[in-house]
Amino acid sequence: MVSGDFNIDSLNEEMKDYFALEIPIGNFNDKQFNGKKSNNPLKKFNKNSWVLHGPSNYERLTISAESKAEAKKLAKKLIGKRFYEFCLDEL
């Protein structure tokens, strides 16, 4: 738009559908969560990836996936036994 080169048709061709979940984890705990926390959160997601972020006691797990099924599969892998606490099975 800034360059004066905006075309809604080309934008529609480039848009992709992704599925995302943001799950409140609360306080990170290795025994409750099967993932790893990074001090340098990702700014860009790859296909079927995740990041744990947020201040202490308010941490969130954000998952980006190609499909709803992939997002649920990754969530189940990462939060393990707690998966059903978040009612993710209803997605």
Contacts in CASP RR format, 6 or more apart in sequence:
PFRMAT RR
TARGET T0000
AUTHOR 0000-0000-0000
METHOD contacts of the structure
MODEL  1
MVSGDFNIDSLNEEMKDYFALEIPIGNFNDKQFNGKKSNNPLKKFNKNSW
VLHGPSNYERLTISAESKAEAKKLAKKLIGKRFYEFCLDEL
18 64 0 8 1.000
18 65 0 8 1.000
18 66 0 8 1.000
19 64 0 8 1.000
19 65 0 8 1.000
19 66 0 8 1.000
19 67 0 8 1.000
19 68 0 8 1.000
19 70 0 8 1.000
19 71 0 8 1.000
20 62 0 8 1.000
20 63 0 8 1.000
20 64 0 8 1.000
20 65 0 8 1.000
20 71 0 8 1.000
21 61 0 8 1.000
21 62 0 8 1.000
21 63 0 8 1.000
21 65 0 8 1.000
21 71 0 8 1.000
21 75 0 8 1.000
21 88 0 8 1.000
21 91 0 8 1.000
22 60 0 8 1.000
22 61 0 8 1.000
22 62 0 8 1.000
22 63 0 8 1.000
23 60 0 8 1.000
23 61 0 8 1.000
23 62 0 8 1.000
23 63 0 8 1.000
23 75 0 8 1.000
23 79 0 8 1.000
23 86 0 8 1.000
23 88 0 8 1.000
24 58 0 8 1.000
24 59 0 8 1.000
24 60 0 8 1.000
25 32 0 8 1.000
25 33 0 8 1.000
25 52 0 8 1.000
25 59 0 8 1.000
25 60 0 8 1.000
25 61 0 8 1.000
25 79 0 8 1.000
26 57 0 8 1.000
26 58 0 8 1.000
26 59 0 8 1.000
26 60 0 8 1.000
27 56 0 8 1.000
27 57 0 8 1.000
27 59 0 8 1.000
28 37 0 8 1.000
28 52 0 8 1.000
28 59 0 8 1.000
32 79 0 8 1.000
32 81 0 8 1.000
32 82 0 8 1.000
33 52 0 8 1.000
33 61 0 8 1.000
33 78 0 8 1.000
33 79 0 8 1.000
33 82 0 8 1.000
34 77 0 8 1.000
34 78 0 8 1.000
34 79 0 8 1.000
34 80 0 8 1.000
35 52 0 8 1.000
35 78 0 8 1.000
36 52 0 8 1.000
37 52 0 8 1.000
37 59 0 8 1.000
38 51 0 8 1.000
38 52 0 8 1.000
41 51 0 8 1.000
41 52 0 8 1.000
41 53 0 8 1.000
42 49 0 8 1.000
42 51 0 8 1.000
45 51 0 8 1.000
45 64 0 8 1.000
46 64 0 8 1.000
47 64 0 8 1.000
47 65 0 8 1.000
47 66 0 8 1.000
48 64 0 8 1.000
48 65 0 8 1.000
48 66 0 8 1.000
48 70 0 8 1.000
48 74 0 8 1.000
49 63 0 8 1.000
49 64 0 8 1.000
50 61 0 8 1.000
50 62 0 8 1.000
50 63 0 8 1.000
50 64 0 8 1.000
50 74 0 8 1.000
50 78 0 8 1.000
51 61 0 8 1.000
51 62 0 8 1.000
52 59 0 8 1.000
52 60 0 8 1.000
52 61 0 8 1.000
52 62 0 8 1.000
53 59 0 8 1.000
53 60 0 8 1.000
53 62 0 8 1.000
54 60 0 8 1.000
61 75 0 8 1.000
61 78 0 8 1.000
61 79 0 8 1.000
63 71 0 8 1.000
63 74 0 8 1.000
63 75 0 8 1.000
63 78 0 8 1.000
64 71 0 8 1.000
65 71 0 8 1.000
65 73 0 8 1.000
65 74 0 8 1.000
68 91 0 8 1.000
71 91 0 8 1.000
72 88 0 8 1.000
72 89 0 8 1.000
72 91 0 8 1.000
75 83 0 8 1.000
75 86 0 8 1.000
75 88 0 8 1.000
76 83 0 8 1.000
76 88 0 8 1.000
79 86 0 8 1.000
83 89 0 8 1.000
END
